């Protein structure tokens, strides 16, 4: 186990540098999901996955399926235990693809002969209406071959040439659960507990969530594998895989669980490669690293949320991984992929995005988990390398991290936006908050408040604001809901003991004309470093420095997502003509501003002027009081220069109008 660095060493403003340790930057998670039957998802599918007037709440699944490692054929039954949450319920409904045959449906023990199907929705009229609070136990007997449209459908089958095995596995996110499972695709309706009983021909084994409670021999050279999980779960995280597996189980011992341990159960192929090396021995170093990751993330956030059951991996020949709760489906065990799927157990499984528009709450944070493990478990330089690569991907698109409603699956799982830019935004959020106690403490508060629930982007913002005491609206407006990124030109100069710094920026999208996140600048002073947080909307920033500045660096550890031509330069005229007696003391806020601009000056009767980007004066007024409010809602959005004058004194500042 690598020793966890004290949180104090993770603070951004220290800009620590460690030895380089390059790893693979990309995992296959986004590739898997973006390919998942994208052409088959209609607007109706997307709408059905959001919470809408559903009439019942699912609290239990009991699934028994006969499955094969060579086909997508399933045969069995599912019990859906639920409770009526509307005033009454006269028809029970569920989703199941219309190529699957429903043999029979029992409602509260009574067989229902009338079953109505419209495309992928099955409706079963009840004998008499059930009232709010009453139980609905629907046992559905069904069978069929799940359509494998593309590599990554709800249920797939494939082979690994390296290991000579055939495997079948599920991947239901976001809209593929009805390919193989009767369900209700509602992110808000988490299922309290799941029994999964998988029947397969020996020597195949069936893997799933939770704890393996029994293996029962059956006639016909078959066995039934009974898995049980008692943690709430989103519908798309129910999963299984089937092949001839070997079990490699170890135990993690996070410091948050003194005197106890967490089962880490790896089900990998029970096969040898061409060099006659078993899959367990081949992957063992990578598998063993999972313990360290689990311990690191448990220390950074909260204890692994499902610790009373397990964390595990079920191997399958897919091009990446999927964070199935307590047992991720893995195509490989590279460091970044393993870290990504593991931290999903906190961000995605324990707390799930409330809508697919909020998917960055899953994927952005999971991507940032790759960075965090590199930073804590490997080195800062390795983490910096990951972030630089992520920035390169994020610069390929100018869209928003927040996914517009009605987007395609490819857009929801955009590697450049939901994953890499999402991870970059989390990194900048950490910088925006200013210290790690606020960042990690706020995220712990978020996980605790939204435990076993769903969350929206605004809920994350509100929880972090309440914890930190800072307003984050502008940050979220610019980096999550906004589009594009800035390119900075930073000018600096030193006059006596004062260092003057101004930030000029252009942006790649008119949707977000300016970014107000503090810009990190490192000054070399007498053989030491001084780190500055420069306000890019404040015009010329002034800092008092003891010593001579010999050089300056812009964002040396790649905190900010920015254009590749961003640069810092010394401008020897900056600040030279500024005399203290000519400066008007003033404060102008908020910046960015939407409508009402608050102005505080040291004297009455100050003259306020606004100039547009072309230098034209577009607004002028006289402030009668030292504290005034000025309405500028009539001005177009964009970047302005604000000038305040009182006698011979002046105040200048850049202003962003939203």
Number of C-alpha atoms within 10 A of each C-alpha: 13 12 10 16 12 10 14 11 13 18 16 18 18 13 18 13 13 14 10 14 14 15 15 12 17 19 23 19 24 23 19 21 26 21 17 26 20 18 12 11 15 14 11 9 16 19 14 15 18 16 14 10 7 14 17 23 22 22 17 20 22 16 21 21 21 19 24 24 24 16 18 23 21 21 17 18 23 22 21 25 22 19 21 20 16 15 11 16 20 14 15 20 21 19 22 24 22 17 15 22 14 18 12 15 22 16 21 14 11 13 13 15 11 11 15 12 16 10 11 17 17 19 16 20 17 16 11 10 13 19 15 15 15 14 18 20 20 23 22 22 19 21 20 18 16 22 18 17 16 12 16 25 27 27 29 26 24 18 16 14 11 12 18 13 20 21 25 23 30 27 30 25 23 23 24 24 26 23 27 28 28 26 20 23 25 21 22 20 21 21 23 17 18 23 23 26 27 25 27 23 21 15 12 21 24 31 29 29 30 25 20 17 11 12 16 11 13 13 7 8 10 17 22 22 21 23 22 19 22 17 20 21 26 25 24 26 23 23 25 24 26 27 29 20 23 17 15 17 13 16 16 22 18 22 14 14 15 8 8 11 17 21 18 24 20 25 27 23 23 18 17 17 13 10 6 10 13 18 19 20 12 13 15 14 11 16 26 18 18 24 20 21 27 22 23 24 22 20 16 17 17 17 18 25 20 20 15 15 19 22 29 28 32 29 25 29 23 25 18 23 29 30 26 32 31 27 29 26 29 27 22 23 21 19 20 24 25 25 26 27 30 30 28 26 24 26 23 29 27 25 25 28 24 21 21 25 20 24 24 31 29 23 30 28 28 29 32 28 26 27 28 25 25 25 20 23 20 19 19 24 19 22 28 23 21 27 26 18 15 26 23 18 16 27 20 12 17 18 23 20 31 23 23 15 14 16 15 18 23 17 18 26 26 24 26 23 30 32 29 31 35 31 29 28 26 22 23 20 20 19 22 18 19 17 17 17 16 17 21 17 17 22 20 16 19 20 22 15 15 17 17 22 22 20 22 17 19 12 15 18 18 17 18 25 17 12 16 18 11 12 14 16 12 18 19 18 14 20 26 23 18 23 22 27 26 22 20 21 16 23 19 23 21 23 17 12 13 16 21 21 27 20 22 16 18 17 19 18 15 13 18 21 22 28 25 18 20 18 20 22 20 21 20 16 16 12 9 9 15 16 17 17 17 22 18 24 23 18 20 20 19 16 13 12 16 12 12 16 19 11 14 22 16 20 21 14 21 19 21 24 24 22 19 12 9 16 14 20 15 15 15 12 12 18 19 13 9 11 9 9 9 15 16 20 15 17 15 22 13 16 17 20 18 17 16 14 18 16 19 18 21 14 17 15 16 23 16 18 18 22 18 17 11 9 10 11 14 11 13 14 13 14 20 12 15 14 16 16 15 13 11 15 14 8 15 12 17 17 19 23 19 21 18 25 20 19 11 9 15 17 19 19 20 21 26 22 20 18
